[in-house]
């Protein structure tokens, strides 16, 4: 992986973390950090959007419901541990790659099957090019590979494409175990 690609990924992660700060998180920062943040280049774009400027105001509290997404992209190994291994729900981990045609077909089908379960199962998406360490750790040798994890343990898996009925059956079996 080239240096510019790593820097680009680090930049995207930093921007994502800045945007996901809640008002409560910002209030916990020392006032000097908020001052530094408001003088950064990111504040210019924030100031042009009035709805977001009030987001930074510590005098105003915004409701921040817990996020329970049916599917999410894994950011790093710590995120994987927190959201997959330590999850109370069973999690289907979709190991895929941007260049993989079958992955582009399976992904939306799998998300649809997970959505039908209305919060009884989650789906983690792992790009093997970005998270090679996780792919190696779970023995992924071909994509797409889907691994079902419950309570930190692998309970089932499959490799390749399945039709909608087979996916629904797989998801139901994982939930019922």
Residue pairs with C-beta under 8 A, 6 or more apart in sequence:
9 130
13 75
15 42
16 75
18 37
18 42
22 62
22 64
23 55
23 56
23 57
23 58
23 60
23 61
23 62
23 64
24 61
24 64
26 34
26 56
26 58
27 58
29 37
34 56
34 58
37 43
38 56
46 52
46 53
46 55
46 56
47 53
54 60
55 62
68 119
69 122
70 111
70 114
70 115
70 119
70 121
70 122
70 123
71 111
71 114
71 122
71 123
71 124
71 125
72 83
72 122
72 123
72 124
72 125
73 124
73 125
73 127
74 80
74 83
74 84
74 93
74 124
74 125
74 126
74 131
74 134
76 131
77 131
77 133
77 134
80 124
80 126
80 131
80 134
83 91
83 122
83 124
84 91
84 93
84 124
84 149
85 149
85 152
86 152
87 122
87 149
89 119
89 120
89 121
89 122
90 120
90 121
90 122
90 148
90 149
90 150
90 155
90 174
90 175
90 177
91 121
91 122
91 123
91 124
91 148
91 149
91 150
92 110
92 114
92 121
92 122
92 123
92 124
92 146
92 147
92 148
92 149
92 171
92 174
93 123
93 124
93 126
93 138
93 146
93 147
93 148
93 149
94 103
94 106
94 107
94 110
94 123
94 124
94 125
94 126
94 144
94 145
94 146
95 126
95 128
95 134
95 135
95 138
95 140
95 143
95 144
95 145
95 146
95 147
96 103
96 106
96 107
96 125
96 126
96 127
96 128
96 143
96 144
97 103
97 127
97 128
97 129
97 143
98 127
98 129
100 143
100 144
102 143
102 144
102 160
102 161
103 143
103 144
105 161
106 144
106 146
106 161
106 162
107 125
107 144
109 162
109 164
109 167
110 123
110 146
110 167
111 123
112 164
112 167
113 164
113 167
113 168
113 170
113 171
114 121
114 122
114 123
114 171
116 168
116 171
117 171
117 172
117 175
120 175
121 171
121 174
121 175
126 134
126 135
128 134
128 135
128 140
128 143
138 145
138 147
138 154
140 147
142 159
142 160
144 159
144 160
144 161
145 157
145 158
145 159
146 157
146 158
146 159
146 170
147 154
147 156
147 157
148 154
148 155
148 156
148 157
148 170
148 174
149 155
150 174
150 177
155 174
155 177
156 170
156 173
156 174
156 177
158 170
162 170
